[in-house]
Amino acid sequence: MRIILTSLYIFIFCATSGYGQFLIPGEGIMDVKIGSDWDEVEWELGFKGNKIEKSDVGSTLQFIALKAGIEYDYVVSYQHIMWLPVSDLFFKDDRIIMIQISSFPEYYKMLCADFGTVEGLNFWDDSGKVKEIYGNFDELENDGKSYFVYKEQGIGVEILDNEVRAMLIFQRQME
């Protein structure tokens, strides 16, 4: 029995070393999942957030959604979630289709230290690590930031000063 428990402990420790919470490309982050409706999000996050009409969404996020093959109706922006670094949720037909997890603003930095993808990409990894894990990418540069979009894997990455600073999770798009 001790051997089984010890083996289980070692497996869990090794499987989660490097970060504590998983982002699953194409699926979501913790209980905020692609396909969830706004009521489920409110239950999970504790409040509804601020709805932004599609016409008012910034050009960079619009471009990323376009590159990811994501059609959306509106975005819900969140600020001051002190336990989960979700900054924006994209909705189509009142269901989540894309999630932005961000180390901006400052108070999200500490939270992001505990999050990484199941493939091993963590916040503050360099762009070489992104390419090593996910391969070649479609890239956009804007305001000193680079954005890499991987449609087939269901993830987009924002790079600032050669460090991963935000990730976007969306439904995988097969070409």
C-alpha positions as a printed Julia matrix, in Angstrom:
175×3 Matrix{Float64}:
   0.0    0.0     0.0
   2.85   2.41    0.81
   4.45   1.7    -2.54
   1.2    2.54   -4.34
   0.71   5.77   -2.4
   4.35   6.77   -2.87
   4.14   6.05   -6.6
   0.94   8.06   -6.89
   2.51  11.0    -5.03
   5.6   10.93   -7.27
   3.45  10.76  -10.4
   1.29  13.72   -9.34
   4.35  15.76   -8.35
   6.14  15.07  -11.66
   3.03  15.61  -13.77
   2.34  19.03  -12.26
   5.84  20.35  -11.63
   6.45  23.73  -13.23
   2.91  25.02  -12.8
  -0.11  24.36  -10.65
  -3.1   24.93  -12.94
  -3.68  23.68  -16.45
  -4.78  25.58  -19.52
  -6.06  23.09  -22.05
  -5.82  24.39  -25.62
  -9.1   23.87  -27.43
 -10.97  23.31  -24.14
 -10.54  25.97  -21.44
  -9.11  26.85  -18.06
 -10.32  25.15  -14.89
 -14.15  25.31  -14.97
 -14.34  28.07  -17.59
 -14.76  25.94  -20.7
 -15.39  26.46  -24.39
 -19.16  26.0   -24.88
 -20.17  27.27  -21.42
 -22.98  29.81  -21.33
 -22.86  33.19  -19.61
 -24.84  31.96  -16.58
 -22.28  29.19  -16.0
 -19.5   31.77  -16.23
 -21.26  34.03  -13.74
 -21.61  31.1   -11.35
 -17.93  30.2   -11.73
 -16.42  33.69  -11.63
 -18.92  35.3    -9.26
 -20.16  38.1   -11.55
 -21.12  38.71  -15.17
 -18.34  41.1   -16.26
 -18.67  43.96  -18.77
 -20.24  43.17  -22.13
 -18.49  44.73  -25.15
 -20.22  44.79  -28.52
 -18.29  43.34  -31.44
 -17.92  46.77  -33.06
 -16.14  48.06  -29.91
 -13.61  45.19  -29.61
 -10.01  46.29  -30.21
  -8.43  45.61  -33.61
  -5.78  43.24  -32.19
  -8.36  40.93  -30.6
 -10.47  41.12  -33.75
  -7.44  40.08  -35.81
  -6.62  37.17  -33.49
 -10.22  35.94  -33.65
 -10.08  36.17  -37.46
  -6.76  34.27  -37.62
  -8.17  31.63  -35.25
 -11.24  31.21  -37.46
 -13.5   32.38  -34.63
 -16.79  34.16  -35.37
 -18.15  35.89  -32.28
 -21.11  38.11  -31.33
 -19.66  39.96  -28.32
 -16.9   39.92  -25.72
 -17.24  40.0   -21.94
 -14.34  41.68  -20.15
 -13.37  40.86  -16.58
 -11.27  42.87  -14.16
 -10.27  42.16  -10.58
 -10.8   38.39  -10.52
  -8.38  37.64   -7.74
  -8.13  33.86   -8.24
  -8.24  33.35  -12.03
  -6.46  35.5   -14.67
  -9.32  35.46  -17.2
  -9.5   38.87  -18.87
 -11.85  38.4   -21.85
 -14.4   35.83  -22.99
 -15.67  35.75  -26.58
 -19.27  34.57  -27.07
 -21.19  33.24  -30.07
 -24.88  32.39  -29.6
 -24.36  33.07  -25.86
 -21.7   30.34  -25.54
 -17.97  30.83  -24.93
 -15.89  30.3   -28.05
 -12.59  31.91  -26.96
 -10.97  32.69  -23.59
  -8.14  35.16  -23.0
  -5.91  34.49  -19.98
  -3.63  37.43  -19.32
  -0.81  38.56  -17.05
  -2.04  42.14  -17.58
  -2.83  44.13  -15.43
  -0.21  43.93  -12.7
  -2.35  42.09  -10.16
  -2.65  39.09  -12.52
   1.13  38.56  -12.66
   1.28  36.49   -9.49
  -1.74  34.42  -10.52
  -0.22  33.59  -13.9
   2.86  32.08  -12.27
   0.65  29.09  -11.37
  -0.81  28.53  -14.85
   0.56  26.67  -17.85
  -0.63  24.48  -20.69
  -0.72  20.71  -20.45
   1.98  20.69  -23.16
   4.36  22.59  -20.86
   4.07  26.24  -21.98
   4.13  28.64  -19.04
   3.76  32.38  -18.68
   7.12  34.15  -19.11
   8.53  31.39  -21.33
  10.3   32.8   -24.38
   9.04  32.69  -27.96
  11.48  29.85  -28.74
   9.66  27.63  -26.25
   6.33  28.46  -27.93
   7.72  27.4   -31.31
   9.34  24.3   -29.79
   6.0   23.13  -28.36
   3.53  24.25  -31.05
   5.66  24.66  -34.2
   5.35  27.33  -36.9
   2.77  30.05  -36.41
   0.77  32.84  -37.97
   2.21  36.03  -36.46
   0.87  39.54  -35.95
   2.92  42.38  -34.51
   1.23  45.34  -32.86
   2.42  47.93  -30.3
   5.65  46.03  -29.56
   3.8   42.77  -28.95
   3.78  39.66  -31.11
   0.84  37.3   -31.39
   1.15  33.68  -32.49
  -2.01  31.81  -33.48
  -2.24  28.0   -33.73
  -5.66  27.15  -35.19
  -5.18  23.4   -35.15
  -4.11  23.33  -31.49
  -6.72  25.84  -30.26
  -4.29  28.34  -28.74
  -2.98  31.84  -29.39
  -0.07  33.41  -27.51
   0.85  37.06  -26.85
   4.56  37.82  -26.56
   5.97  41.02  -25.01
   9.73  41.48  -24.56
  10.18  37.89  -25.78
   8.01  36.5   -22.94
   4.58  34.84  -22.98
   2.23  37.37  -21.37
  -1.22  36.17  -22.5
  -2.81  33.05  -23.94
  -6.05  32.65  -25.86
  -7.85  29.31  -25.76
 -10.4   28.51  -28.48
 -11.99  25.58  -30.23
  -9.54  23.82  -32.53
 -10.0   24.71  -36.19
  -9.03  21.99  -38.65
  -7.93  23.17  -42.09
